[in-house]
Amino acid sequence: MKNKKMKYLLSALSVLLVAYILYDSFSQPNTNDLNGDFKEVALYRNENNTGPIVRIYAVTVNGTPWEEMQKYGELMPYTKYGSTTVFFFAAGKPAPKDLMPGEVNFGKEFNPNCIARYEKDANGQVSFVQFPLKP
C-alpha cells in the first residue's frame, strides 16, 4: 500500500516538474512583448562559423521608446567573441533593406532616419546611443 502511494506521489511530482519546465520554456520574454511595434527589415550575419560571428540588424520602431529599444537589443542573439549591432529606424521612413559588414553598414541616405544604435561587442560591452549618425 505504501509503495503504491509513493509511486503515485513521485509520478505526480514528475508531471508537475515537467509542466513547470514546459511553462518556463514557453513563457520566456521575446521581442513581441515589447511596446513600439518593432519590425526587423534587414539582417546581416557573416558566414564564418569558426571565428567571431558578426550580426547586424535594421529594425523599424514607432516613436522613441528608448528603454524598449535597449531591451530589444538585449534580446537579440549574441555569441561570445562575436558582435551584435541593432540600428533602429523611425517607422514610416526609409530604412535599409540590405546591410553589409565594416565601418559603414548601409547607405548614407538612411543616416537621418537612424534614431538609435545598440551594440554588444566582442568583449560583451554594451552601448546604446540615441541618434548615432546625426550630422
ABEGO torsion letter per residue (X at the ends): XAAAAAAAAAAAAAAAAAAAAAAAAAABBBAAABBGGBBBABBBBBABAABBBBBBBBBBBBEBBAAAAAAAAAABBBBBGBBBBBBBBBBGBBBBABBBBEABABBAAAAAABABBBBBBAAGBBBBBBGAABX
